[in-house]
């Protein structure tokens, strides 16, 4: 067979492998995104139900300005008690980590990958919310952080008493006495402060999501 034919076959084979890898990666990312959204919807539903009959408000999937970038917060619960920022993850299998680890480890079957410590991730959200409040002359607000894993069968291996729970513990968490306290918080004022500062520019949101995907790819 002529050499040029082998070259064509080789180039075609490389192109097919590259295309397969590209579409496989896109399909895998799409499935992970859908799984993540499903987990967020579960948590959002529990938070919404908890607000019924209470002077509480919940904001889901909000983009907020962070310096010259944006940050996305899964859920913000506001009540007379203060504010609760919730970061949702929807992993199956096992998760290992500690508060001081920059990255936590997720293992599912034969697959293993690292992901950014969600406690640190949510601390950034809390600090950002507090800064936005200060811009609106709102101070001395209690802002708590909570990480919720939406898969009930997930096994967590980390120190006890961390603000990290599985979704089946969320209702119990919200029944804690601290959420019944009235700290004189103006719920509508806090809600409006966040909504007025939210990022709505689709270009910035698209850029944020692109950076998140890039980081996720680097950790796999």
N, CA and C atoms as a LAMMPS dump frame, in Angstrom:
ITEM: TIMESTEP
0
ITEM: NUMBER OF ATOMS
660
ITEM: BOX BOUNDS ff ff ff
-5.0000000000000000e+02 5.0000000000000000e+02
-5.0000000000000000e+02 5.0000000000000000e+02
-5.0000000000000000e+02 5.0000000000000000e+02
ITEM: ATOMS id mol type element x y z
1 1 1 N 0.849 -1.204 0
2 1 2 C 0 0 0
3 1 3 C 0.883 1.252 0
4 2 1 N 0.46 2.236 -0.759
5 2 2 C 1.232 3.468 -0.868
6 2 3 C 1.38 4.158 0.492
7 3 1 N 2.537 4.796 0.65
8 3 2 C 2.828 5.476 1.924
9 3 3 C 1.789 6.558 2.229
10 4 1 N 1.372 7.283 1.172
11 4 2 C 0.426 8.377 1.402
12 4 3 C -0.911 7.878 1.918
13 5 1 N -1.273 6.638 1.517
14 5 2 C -2.533 6.056 1.993
15 5 3 C -2.45 5.781 3.494
16 6 1 N -1.295 5.267 3.915
17 6 2 C -1.105 5.014 5.352
18 6 3 C -1.16 6.321 6.149
19 7 1 N -0.595 7.366 5.562
20 7 2 C -0.605 8.674 6.229
21 7 3 C -2.038 9.171 6.399
22 8 1 N -2.846 9.031 5.322
23 8 2 C -4.252 9.449 5.375
24 8 3 C -5.01 8.653 6.424
25 9 1 N -4.769 7.32 6.428
26 9 2 C -5.435 6.461 7.41
27 9 3 C -5.038 6.863 8.823
28 10 1 N -3.762 7.161 9.008
29 10 2 C -3.276 7.552 10.333
30 10 3 C -3.887 8.849 10.806
31 11 1 N -3.927 9.832 9.906
32 11 2 C -4.521 11.131 10.248
33 11 3 C -5.999 10.975 10.576
34 12 1 N -6.694 10.154 9.768
35 12 2 C -8.124 9.929 10
36 12 3 C -8.359 9.254 11.347
37 13 1 N -7.496 8.302 11.67
38 13 2 C -7.635 7.591 12.948
39 13 3 C -7.432 8.538 14.128
40 14 1 N -6.419 9.395 14.008
41 14 2 C -6.144 10.365 15.079
42 14 3 C -7.323 11.322 15.232
43 15 1 N -7.871 11.753 14.081
44 15 2 C -9.014 12.671 14.113
45 15 3 C -10.218 12.021 14.782
46 16 1 N -10.457 10.75 14.461
47 16 2 C -11.597 10.043 15.056
48 16 3 C -11.422 9.889 16.558
49 17 1 N -10.206 9.534 16.984
50 17 2 C -9.932 9.386 18.419
51 17 3 C -10.108 10.717 19.143
52 18 1 N -9.615 11.782 18.515
53 18 2 C -9.743 13.119 19.11
54 18 3 C -11.202 13.531 19.239
55 19 1 N -11.973 13.302 18.176
56 19 2 C -13.398 13.629 18.212
57 19 3 C -14.135 12.813 19.257
58 20 1 N -13.794 11.522 19.337
59 20 2 C -14.425 10.659 20.34
60 20 3 C -14.126 11.172 21.744
61 21 1 N -12.862 11.531 21.974
62 21 2 C -12.477 12.043 23.288
63 21 3 C -13.19 13.328 23.628
64 22 1 N -13.333 14.206 22.615
65 22 2 C -14.007 15.489 22.824
66 22 3 C -15.467 15.305 23.207
67 23 1 N -16.167 14.48 22.405
68 23 2 C -17.59 14.272 22.679
69 23 3 C -17.816 13.467 23.952
70 24 1 N -16.887 12.554 24.248
71 24 2 C -16.987 11.796 25.498
72 24 3 C -16.831 12.727 26.686
73 25 1 N -15.875 13.65 26.593
74 25 2 C -15.647 14.608 27.671
75 25 3 C -16.858 15.526 27.851
76 26 1 N -17.413 16.016 26.714
77 26 2 C -18.583 16.891 26.79
78 26 3 C -19.782 16.156 27.387
79 27 1 N -19.963 14.912 26.972
80 27 2 C -21.087 14.121 27.481
81 27 3 C -20.938 13.856 28.971
82 28 1 N -19.716 13.551 29.397
83 28 2 C -19.46 13.286 30.813
84 28 3 C -19.699 14.537 31.645
85 29 1 N -19.212 15.689 31.142
86 29 2 C -19.408 16.943 31.865
87 29 3 C -20.882 17.321 31.946
88 30 1 N -21.614 17.058 30.86
89 30 2 C -23.047 17.362 30.843
90 30 3 C -23.782 16.524 31.88
91 31 1 N -23.398 15.255 31.99
92 31 2 C -24.032 14.369 32.97
93 31 3 C -23.714 14.822 34.397
94 32 1 N -22.459 15.224 34.623
95 32 2 C -22.065 15.695 35.953
96 32 3 C -22.819 16.975 36.308
97 33 1 N -22.98 17.868 35.311
98 33 2 C -23.698 19.122 35.544
99 33 3 C -25.162 18.849 35.868
100 34 1 N -25.77 17.928 35.125
101 34 2 C -27.161 17.572 35.375
102 34 3 C -27.328 16.954 36.763
103 35 1 N -26.356 16.133 37.153
104 35 2 C -26.401 15.517 38.481
105 35 3 C -26.28 16.579 39.559
106 36 1 N -25.382 17.559 39.31
107 36 2 C -25.223 18.651 40.261
108 36 3 C -26.483 19.479 40.397
109 37 1 N -27.123 19.787 39.27
110 37 2 C -28.361 20.565 39.292
111 37 3 C -29.477 19.814 40.007
112 38 1 N -29.503 18.5 39.817
113 38 2 C -30.511 17.678 40.492
114 38 3 C -30.337 17.761 42.004
115 39 1 N -29.079 17.733 42.463
116 39 2 C -28.808 17.856 43.888
117 39 3 C -29.216 19.211 44.426
118 40 1 N -28.925 20.271 43.655
119 40 2 C -29.298 21.622 44.07
120 40 3 C -30.81 21.777 44.175
121 41 1 N -31.53 21.146 43.257
122 41 2 C -32.992 21.226 43.287
123 41 3 C -33.552 20.544 44.539
124 42 1 N -32.939 19.444 44.951
125 42 2 C -33.383 18.741 46.158
126 42 3 C -33.222 19.641 47.38
127 43 1 N -32.053 20.276 47.479
128 43 2 C -31.781 21.158 48.619
129 43 3 C -32.691 22.38 48.563
130 44 1 N -32.876 22.943 47.372
131 44 2 C -33.74 24.121 47.213
132 44 3 C -35.161 23.816 47.661
133 45 1 N -35.641 22.622 47.344
134 45 2 C -37.008 22.239 47.717
135 45 3 C -37.157 22.163 49.237
136 46 1 N -36.156 21.604 49.92
137 46 2 C -36.201 21.504 51.385
138 46 3 C -36.168 22.891 52.015
139 47 1 N -35.318 23.764 51.495
140 47 2 C -35.228 25.121 52.03
141 47 3 C -36.522 25.899 51.797
142 48 1 N -37.084 25.739 50.604
143 48 2 C -38.337 26.425 50.283
144 48 3 C -39.464 25.961 51.202
145 49 1 N -39.533 24.666 51.427
146 49 2 C -40.579 24.113 52.291
147 49 3 C -40.41 24.612 53.721
148 50 1 N -39.163 24.77 54.146
149 50 2 C -38.896 25.248 55.511
150 50 3 C -39.326 26.702 55.676
151 51 1 N -39.374 27.468 54.587
152 51 2 C -39.749 28.882 54.651
153 51 3 C -41.25 29.087 54.805
154 52 1 N -42.039 28.052 54.489
155 52 2 C -43.496 28.183 54.544
156 52 3 C -43.946 28.513 55.975
157 53 1 N -44.695 29.582 56.111
158 53 2 C -45.205 29.981 57.424
159 53 3 C -44.182 30.694 58.285
160 54 1 N -43.01 30.988 57.719
161 54 2 C -41.961 31.692 58.466
162 54 3 C -41.544 32.941 57.701
163 55 1 N -41.053 33.931 58.421
164 55 2 C -40.596 35.158 57.744
165 55 3 C -39.207 34.963 57.16
166 56 1 N -39.03 33.888 56.419
167 56 2 C -37.749 33.553 55.814
168 56 3 C -37.817 33.741 54.307
169 57 1 N -36.671 33.928 53.7
170 57 2 C -36.555 33.963 52.248
171 57 3 C -35.353 33.122 51.82
172 58 1 N -35.456 32.526 50.642
173 58 2 C -34.339 31.736 50.127
174 58 3 C -34.018 32.195 48.709
175 59 1 N -32.741 32.304 48.426
176 59 2 C -32.254 32.649 47.09
177 59 3 C -31.441 31.462 46.589
178 60 1 N -31.759 30.974 45.398
179 60 2 C -31.049 29.832 44.827
180 60 3 C -30.261 30.25 43.589
181 61 1 N -29.067 29.679 43.479
182 61 2 C -28.247 29.843 42.272
183 61 3 C -28.078 31.311 41.896
184 62 1 N -27.455 32.059 42.775
185 62 2 C -27.253 33.488 42.53
186 62 3 C -25.781 33.762 42.242
187 63 1 N -25.531 34.619 41.253
188 63 2 C -24.17 35.05 40.914
189 63 3 C -23.935 36.419 41.527
190 64 1 N -22.825 36.535 42.254
191 64 2 C -22.499 37.78 42.935
192 64 3 C -21.129 38.274 42.48
193 65 1 N -20.912 39.585 42.495
194 65 2 C -19.606 40.122 42.094
195 65 3 C -18.539 39.789 43.135
196 66 1 N -17.364 39.409 42.652
197 66 2 C -16.231 39.105 43.525
198 66 3 C -14.994 39.729 42.894
199 67 1 N -14.611 40.913 43.399
200 67 2 C -13.526 41.698 42.81
201 67 3 C -13.862 41.951 41.335
202 68 1 N -12.984 41.523 40.412
203 68 2 C -13.26 41.729 38.99
204 68 3 C -13.853 40.473 38.359
205 69 1 N -14.281 39.526 39.204
206 69 2 C -14.851 38.282 38.715
207 69 3 C -16.254 38.1 39.301
208 70 1 N -16.757 36.889 39.222
209 70 2 C -18.044 36.57 39.837
210 70 3 C -17.918 35.274 40.627
211 71 1 N -18.82 35.09 41.57
212 71 2 C -18.898 33.838 42.317
213 71 3 C -20.358 33.399 42.346
214 72 1 N -20.573 32.103 42.338
215 72 2 C -21.934 31.57 42.314
216 72 3 C -22.229 30.873 43.638
217 73 1 N -23.33 31.271 44.266
218 73 2 C -23.736 30.675 45.539
219 73 3 C -24.966 29.814 45.289
220 74 1 N -24.918 28.563 45.725
221 74 2 C -26.02 27.641 45.45
222 74 3 C -27.31 28.077 46.141
223 75 1 N -27.208 28.369 47.461
224 75 2 C -28.414 28.73 48.215
225 75 3 C -28.055 29.719 49.322
226 76 1 N -28.916 30.713 49.518
227 76 2 C -28.773 31.641 50.641
228 76 3 C -30.112 31.707 51.366
229 77 1 N -30.111 31.283 52.61
230 77 2 C -31.315 31.311 53.434
231 77 3 C -31.239 32.51 54.372
232 78 1 N -32.291 33.329 54.37
233 78 2 C -32.313 34.537 55.186
234 78 3 C -33.511 34.491 56.129
235 79 1 N -33.275 34.771 57.394
236 79 2 C -34.352 34.784 58.378
237 79 3 C -34.018 35.731 59.513
238 80 1 N -34.906 35.898 60.486
239 80 2 C -34.628 36.763 61.641
240 80 3 C -33.362 36.341 62.38
241 81 1 N -32.953 35.081 62.215
242 81 2 C -31.735 34.563 62.848
243 81 3 C -30.478 35.094 62.183
244 82 1 N -30.569 35.444 60.903
245 82 2 C -29.396 35.862 60.142
246 82 3 C -29.396 35.231 58.763
247 83 1 N -28.227 34.751 58.345
248 83 2 C -28.07 34.206 56.992
249 83 3 C -27.35 32.856 57.045
250 84 1 N -27.778 31.959 56.18
251 84 2 C -27.115 30.664 56.026
252 84 3 C -26.758 30.49 54.55
253 85 1 N -25.461 30.379 54.268
254 85 2 C -24.995 30.124 52.901
255 85 3 C -24.773 28.624 52.753
256 86 1 N -25.386 28.048 51.74
257 86 2 C -25.323 26.591 51.554
258 86 3 C -24.635 26.25 50.228
259 87 1 N -23.617 25.405 50.308
260 87 2 C -22.94 24.882 49.123
261 87 3 C -23.369 23.431 48.945
262 88 1 N -23.873 23.088 47.77
263 88 2 C -24.365 21.738 47.514
264 88 3 C -23.431 20.97 46.587
265 89 1 N -23.151 19.726 46.963
266 89 2 C -22.417 18.804 46.108
267 89 3 C -23.273 17.551 45.947
268 90 1 N -23.16 16.901 44.805
269 90 2 C -23.981 15.711 44.575
270 90 3 C -23.112 14.555 44.09
271 91 1 N -22.286 14.035 45.017
272 91 2 C -21.389 12.934 44.69
273 91 3 C -21.903 11.628 45.276
274 92 1 N -21.624 10.55 44.589
275 92 2 C -21.874 9.212 45.133
276 92 3 C -20.525 8.623 45.546
277 93 1 N -20.546 7.571 46.355
278 93 2 C -19.297 6.931 46.749
279 93 3 C -18.807 7.399 48.098
280 94 1 N -17.54 7.82 48.157
281 94 2 C -16.956 8.282 49.416
282 94 3 C -16.229 9.604 49.2
283 95 1 N -16.247 10.437 50.235
284 95 2 C -15.51 11.702 50.218
285 95 3 C -14.64 11.782 51.461
286 96 1 N -13.377 12.118 51.267
287 96 2 C -12.415 12.244 52.358
288 96 3 C -11.9 13.682 52.397
289 97 1 N -11.796 14.246 53.615
290 97 2 C -11.264 15.593 53.712
291 97 3 C -11.257 16.115 55.132
292 98 1 N -10.614 17.261 55.303
293 98 2 C -10.583 17.944 56.588
294 98 3 C -10.633 19.441 56.329
295 99 1 N -10.945 20.248 57.343
296 99 2 C -11.08 21.699 57.133
297 99 3 C -9.828 22.354 56.55
298 100 1 N -8.648 21.836 56.89
299 100 2 C -7.399 22.468 56.457
300 100 3 C -6.913 22.006 55.086
301 101 1 N -7.503 20.94 54.556
302 101 2 C -7.085 20.45 53.239
303 101 3 C -7.602 21.374 52.142
304 102 1 N -6.719 21.78 51.249
305 102 2 C -7.157 22.623 50.139
306 102 3 C -8.047 21.836 49.186
307 103 1 N -7.75 20.54 49.049
308 103 2 C -8.542 19.691 48.173
309 103 3 C -9.042 18.472 48.938
310 104 1 N -10.249 18.063 48.628
311 104 2 C -10.798 16.837 49.182
312 104 3 C -10.777 15.758 48.108
313 105 1 N -10.903 14.509 48.549
314 105 2 C -10.829 13.386 47.623
315 105 3 C -12.186 12.711 47.487
316 106 1 N -12.586 12.484 46.252
317 106 2 C -13.839 11.782 45.96
318 106 3 C -13.516 10.469 45.257
319 107 1 N -14.043 9.375 45.794
320 107 2 C -13.837 8.058 45.205
321 107 3 C -15.19 7.432 44.913
322 108 1 N -15.367 6.991 43.678
323 108 2 C -16.599 6.317 43.276
324 108 3 C -16.213 5.141 42.38
325 109 1 N -16.319 3.941 42.92
326 109 2 C -15.889 2.763 42.173
327 109 3 C -14.392 2.806 41.949
328 110 1 N -13.978 2.712 40.698
329 110 2 C -12.55 2.754 40.362
330 110 3 C -12.071 4.166 40.061
331 111 1 N -12.983 5.13 40.075
332 111 2 C -12.612 6.505 39.759
333 111 3 C -12.28 7.294 41.028
334 112 1 N -11.277 8.153 40.899
335 112 2 C -10.832 8.973 42.031
336 112 3 C -10.435 10.341 41.499
337 113 1 N -10.917 11.384 42.161
338 113 2 C -10.511 12.718 41.747
339 113 3 C -10.503 13.662 42.942
340 114 1 N -9.797 14.771 42.772
341 114 2 C -9.715 15.808 43.791
342 114 3 C -10.68 16.936 43.436
343 115 1 N -11.204 17.602 44.445
344 115 2 C -12.023 18.791 44.219
345 115 3 C -11.766 19.794 45.336
346 116 1 N -11.962 21.054 44.996
347 116 2 C -11.664 22.134 45.945
348 116 3 C -12.499 21.982 47.21
349 117 1 N -11.859 22.135 48.344
350 117 2 C -12.505 22.031 49.654
351 117 3 C -13.772 22.902 49.676
352 118 1 N -14.964 22.299 49.761
353 118 2 C -16.208 23.078 49.724
354 118 3 C -16.39 23.982 50.932
355 119 1 N -15.719 23.663 52.055
356 119 2 C -15.787 24.548 53.21
357 119 3 C -15.062 25.859 52.911
358 120 1 N -13.892 25.743 52.259
359 120 2 C -13.152 26.936 51.864
360 120 3 C -13.915 27.694 50.784
361 121 1 N -14.507 26.944 49.88
362 121 2 C -15.304 27.548 48.808
363 121 3 C -16.455 28.363 49.389
364 122 1 N -17.132 27.798 50.377
365 122 2 C -18.271 28.493 50.961
366 122 3 C -17.855 29.632 51.88
367 123 1 N -16.64 29.549 52.437
368 123 2 C -16.129 30.658 53.248
369 123 3 C -15.975 31.899 52.365
370 124 1 N -15.535 31.676 51.126
371 124 2 C -15.441 32.786 50.182
372 124 3 C -16.813 33.401 49.944
373 125 1 N -17.834 32.544 49.847
374 125 2 C -19.199 33.031 49.659
375 125 3 C -19.652 33.86 50.861
376 126 1 N -19.371 33.348 52.057
377 126 2 C -19.765 34.047 53.287
378 126 3 C -19.081 35.406 53.366
379 127 1 N -17.766 35.421 53.106
380 127 2 C -17.019 36.683 53.151
381 127 3 C -17.547 37.665 52.111
382 128 1 N -17.911 37.139 50.945
383 128 2 C -18.419 37.996 49.879
384 128 3 C -19.782 38.586 50.238
385 129 1 N -20.639 37.767 50.811
386 129 2 C -21.955 38.24 51.251
387 129 3 C -21.801 39.33 52.304
388 130 1 N -20.891 39.105 53.238
389 130 2 C -20.668 40.098 54.303
390 130 3 C -20.165 41.419 53.708
391 131 1 N -19.284 41.321 52.706
392 131 2 C -18.755 42.53 52.069
393 131 3 C -19.865 43.282 51.338
394 132 1 N -20.724 42.546 50.623
395 132 2 C -21.827 43.195 49.911
396 132 3 C -22.79 43.865 50.876
397 133 1 N -23.018 43.243 52.03
398 133 2 C -23.864 43.862 53.054
399 133 3 C -23.244 45.178 53.528
400 134 1 N -21.909 45.172 53.722
401 134 2 C -21.244 46.381 54.218
402 134 3 C -21.385 47.525 53.222
403 135 1 N -21.429 47.193 51.926
404 135 2 C -21.628 48.23 50.909
405 135 3 C -23.002 48.875 51.029
406 136 1 N -23.942 48.114 51.603
407 136 2 C -25.304 48.621 51.818
408 136 3 C -25.498 49.116 53.256
409 137 1 N -24.361 49.295 53.968
410 137 2 C -24.384 49.738 55.365
411 137 3 C -25.155 48.777 56.261
412 138 1 N -24.983 47.502 56.018
413 138 2 C -25.594 46.452 56.846
414 138 3 C -24.466 45.718 57.567
415 139 1 N -24.512 45.762 58.888
416 139 2 C -23.425 45.168 59.67
417 139 3 C -23.978 44.249 60.768
418 140 1 N -23.038 43.54 61.398
419 140 2 C -23.347 42.679 62.55
420 140 3 C -24.431 41.647 62.244
421 141 1 N -24.315 41.026 61.073
422 141 2 C -25.243 39.961 60.692
423 141 3 C -24.557 38.615 60.864
424 142 1 N -25.227 37.698 61.529
425 142 2 C -24.696 36.343 61.68
426 142 3 C -24.839 35.606 60.347
427 143 1 N -23.705 35.154 59.781
428 143 2 C -23.721 34.425 58.513
429 143 3 C -23.04 33.078 58.708
430 144 1 N -23.812 32.016 58.644
431 144 2 C -23.276 30.67 58.825
432 144 3 C -23.044 29.99 57.485
433 145 1 N -22.184 28.971 57.522
434 145 2 C -21.861 28.203 56.327
435 145 3 C -22.262 26.751 56.523
436 146 1 N -22.806 26.149 55.465
437 146 2 C -23.188 24.739 55.523
438 146 3 C -22.934 24.094 54.162
439 147 1 N -22.292 22.932 54.185
440 147 2 C -22.067 22.151 52.972
441 147 3 C -22.982 20.936 53.02
442 148 1 N -23.762 20.743 51.96
443 148 2 C -24.711 19.63 51.913
444 148 3 C -24.382 18.727 50.728
445 149 1 N -24.215 17.446 51.008
446 149 2 C -24.027 16.455 49.957
447 149 3 C -25.383 15.817 49.681
448 150 1 N -25.836 15.931 48.434
449 150 2 C -27.217 15.586 48.1
450 150 3 C -27.475 14.107 47.867
451 151 1 N -26.437 13.303 47.778
452 151 2 C -26.635 11.861 47.608
453 151 3 C -26.697 11.2 48.985
454 152 1 N -27.841 10.613 49.301
455 152 2 C -28.05 10.026 50.632
456 152 3 C -27.089 8.878 50.937
457 153 1 N -26.609 8.202 49.894
458 153 2 C -25.754 7.036 50.103
459 153 3 C -24.267 7.381 50.183
460 154 1 N -23.944 8.654 50.027
461 154 2 C -22.548 9.057 50.108
462 154 3 C -21.996 8.8 51.509
463 155 1 N -20.76 8.329 51.576
464 155 2 C -20.084 8.115 52.859
465 155 3 C -19.063 9.231 53.051
466 156 1 N -19.169 9.934 54.172
467 156 2 C -18.259 11.029 54.484
468 156 3 C -17.222 10.576 55.501
469 157 1 N -15.95 10.771 55.182
470 157 2 C -14.862 10.422 56.081
471 157 3 C -14.083 11.686 56.401
472 158 1 N -14.437 12.29 57.541
473 158 2 C -13.818 13.537 57.96
474 158 3 C -14.111 13.755 59.443
475 159 1 N -13.439 14.705 60.079
476 159 2 C -13.692 14.96 61.498
477 159 3 C -15.164 15.255 61.772
478 160 1 N -15.622 14.882 62.95
479 160 2 C -17.015 15.121 63.32
480 160 3 C -17.253 16.59 63.645
481 161 1 N -18.526 16.933 63.705
482 161 2 C -18.981 18.275 64.09
483 161 3 C -18.559 19.377 63.107
484 162 1 N -18.312 18.999 61.867
485 162 2 C -18.07 20.01 60.841
486 162 3 C -19.418 20.429 60.24
487 163 1 N -19.504 21.634 59.697
488 163 2 C -20.744 22.055 59.042
489 163 3 C -20.864 21.413 57.66
490 164 1 N -20.787 20.089 57.652
491 164 2 C -20.853 19.297 56.421
492 164 3 C -21.79 18.122 56.688
493 165 1 N -22.869 18.023 55.939
494 165 2 C -23.857 16.98 56.186
495 165 3 C -24.352 16.375 54.877
496 166 1 N -25.008 15.229 55.001
497 166 2 C -25.732 14.66 53.868
498 166 3 C -27.15 15.226 53.891
499 167 1 N -27.813 15.156 52.764
500 167 2 C -29.107 15.814 52.62
501 167 3 C -30.162 15.269 53.579
502 168 1 N -30.046 14.012 53.964
503 168 2 C -31.044 13.443 54.88
504 168 3 C -30.929 14.027 56.289
505 169 1 N -29.883 14.829 56.532
506 169 2 C -29.721 15.482 57.834
507 169 3 C -30.1 16.969 57.772
508 170 1 N -30.467 17.445 56.584
509 170 2 C -30.71 18.886 56.414
510 170 3 C -31.926 19.362 57.206
511 171 1 N -33.019 18.612 57.166
512 171 2 C -34.217 19.022 57.9
513 171 3 C -33.934 19.104 59.396
514 172 1 N -33.183 18.144 59.902
515 172 2 C -32.821 18.141 61.324
516 172 3 C -31.936 19.34 61.642
517 173 1 N -31.022 19.66 60.746
518 173 2 C -30.13 20.806 60.929
519 173 3 C -30.934 22.095 61.062
520 174 1 N -31.964 22.236 60.23
521 174 2 C -32.763 23.462 60.231
522 174 3 C -33.715 23.547 61.416
523 175 1 N -33.827 22.458 62.159
524 175 2 C -34.651 22.474 63.377
525 175 3 C -33.861 22.908 64.606
526 176 1 N -32.581 23.189 64.452
527 176 2 C -31.763 23.622 65.578
528 176 3 C -32.277 24.948 66.133
529 177 1 N -32.114 25.123 67.425
530 177 2 C -32.67 26.291 68.116
531 177 3 C -32.143 27.62 67.577
532 178 1 N -30.932 27.623 67.032
533 178 2 C -30.357 28.892 66.555
534 178 3 C -31.165 29.496 65.417
535 179 1 N -31.898 28.652 64.686
536 179 2 C -32.707 29.167 63.583
537 179 3 C -34.054 29.7 64.063
538 180 1 N -34.361 29.476 65.332
539 180 2 C -35.592 30.012 65.911
540 180 3 C -35.366 31.368 66.57
541 181 1 N -34.109 31.769 66.684
542 181 2 C -33.795 33.034 67.346
543 181 3 C -34.18 34.228 66.479
544 182 1 N -34.629 35.256 67.134
545 182 2 C -34.93 36.507 66.453
546 182 3 C -33.836 37.508 66.811
547 183 1 N -32.903 37.702 65.906
548 183 2 C -31.789 38.617 66.141
549 183 3 C -32.055 40.002 65.554
550 184 1 N -33.325 40.259 65.286
551 184 2 C -33.691 41.581 64.795
552 184 3 C -33.286 41.839 63.35
553 185 1 N -33.104 40.771 62.598
554 185 2 C -32.676 40.925 61.203
555 185 3 C -33.851 41.365 60.327
556 186 1 N -33.611 42.363 59.507
557 186 2 C -34.601 42.815 58.53
558 186 3 C -34.444 41.933 57.288
559 187 1 N -35.261 40.899 57.187
560 187 2 C -35.131 39.9 56.126
561 187 3 C -35.238 40.53 54.739
562 188 1 N -36.229 41.385 54.551
563 188 2 C -36.424 42.013 53.24
564 188 3 C -35.235 42.887 52.849
565 189 1 N -34.652 43.576 53.82
566 189 2 C -33.518 44.455 53.543
567 189 3 C -32.321 43.645 53.062
568 190 1 N -32.058 42.52 53.722
569 190 2 C -30.936 41.662 53.324
570 190 3 C -31.189 41.025 51.964
571 191 1 N -32.418 40.575 51.771
572 191 2 C -32.791 39.95 50.502
573 191 3 C -32.608 40.94 49.351
574 192 1 N -33.097 42.157 49.527
575 192 2 C -32.996 43.174 48.481
576 192 3 C -31.546 43.585 48.23
577 193 1 N -30.739 43.613 49.293
578 193 2 C -29.329 43.979 49.149
579 193 3 C -28.61 42.98 48.247
580 194 1 N -28.912 41.699 48.425
581 194 2 C -28.276 40.671 47.6
582 194 3 C -28.817 40.686 46.17
583 195 1 N -30.124 40.816 46.043
584 195 2 C -30.727 40.813 44.709
585 195 3 C -30.304 42.036 43.9
586 196 1 N -30.129 43.167 44.571
587 196 2 C -29.714 44.383 43.875
588 196 3 C -28.256 44.317 43.417
589 197 1 N -27.454 43.465 44.079
590 197 2 C -26.039 43.349 43.738
591 197 3 C -25.73 42.127 42.875
592 198 1 N -26.737 41.347 42.557
593 198 2 C -26.488 40.124 41.79
594 198 3 C -25.985 40.441 40.381
595 199 1 N -25.219 39.507 39.845
596 199 2 C -24.691 39.65 38.487
597 199 3 C -25.708 39.077 37.507
598 200 1 N -26.097 39.861 36.522
599 200 2 C -27.056 39.408 35.513
600 200 3 C -26.452 39.396 34.109
601 201 1 N -25.238 39.932 33.984
602 201 2 C -24.56 39.969 32.687
603 201 3 C -24.225 38.542 32.249
604 202 1 N -24.856 38.081 31.181
605 202 2 C -24.672 36.695 30.725
606 202 3 C -23.243 36.414 30.279
607 203 1 N -22.533 37.416 29.808
608 203 2 C -21.14 37.222 29.41
609 203 3 C -20.271 36.893 30.616
610 204 1 N -20.521 37.599 31.719
611 204 2 C -19.758 37.347 32.947
612 204 3 C -20.113 35.981 33.527
613 205 1 N -21.385 35.626 33.475
614 205 2 C -21.834 34.331 33.984
615 205 3 C -21.23 33.206 33.153
616 206 1 N -21.23 33.376 31.835
617 206 2 C -20.652 32.368 30.945
618 206 3 C -19.159 32.208 31.214
619 207 1 N -18.478 33.326 31.446
620 207 2 C -17.046 33.286 31.74
621 207 3 C -16.79 32.562 33.051
622 208 1 N -17.639 32.835 34.05
623 208 2 C -17.512 32.165 35.347
624 208 3 C -17.664 30.648 35.194
625 209 1 N -18.704 30.226 34.483
626 209 2 C -18.952 28.802 34.301
627 209 3 C -17.829 28.122 33.524
628 210 1 N -17.252 28.847 32.58
629 210 2 C -16.133 28.317 31.805
630 210 3 C -14.924 28.083 32.711
631 211 1 N -14.665 29.022 33.622
632 211 2 C -13.544 28.87 34.556
633 211 3 C -13.766 27.713 35.518
634 212 1 N -15.037 27.525 35.945
635 212 2 C -15.363 26.411 36.838
636 212 3 C -15.1 25.078 36.142
637 213 1 N -15.512 24.971 34.879
638 213 2 C -15.292 23.748 34.111
639 213 3 C -13.802 23.486 33.924
640 214 1 N -13.04 24.54 33.707
641 214 2 C -11.596 24.417 33.517
642 214 3 C -10.938 23.878 34.786
643 215 1 N -11.34 24.405 35.938
644 215 2 C -10.805 23.936 37.205
645 215 3 C -11.17 22.486 37.462
646 216 1 N -12.42 22.116 37.145
647 216 2 C -12.868 20.746 37.335
648 216 3 C -12.066 19.773 36.461
649 217 1 N -11.774 20.205 35.241
650 217 2 C -11.014 19.364 34.321
651 217 3 C -9.607 19.145 34.841
652 218 1 N -9.008 20.174 35.424
653 218 2 C -7.643 20.074 35.952
654 218 3 C -7.552 19.115 37.128
655 219 1 N -8.678 18.959 37.88
656 219 2 C -8.675 18.103 39.065
657 219 3 C -9.042 16.668 38.766
658 220 1 N -9.325 16.342 37.499
659 220 2 C -9.73 14.979 37.159
660 220 3 C -8.58 14.193 36.553
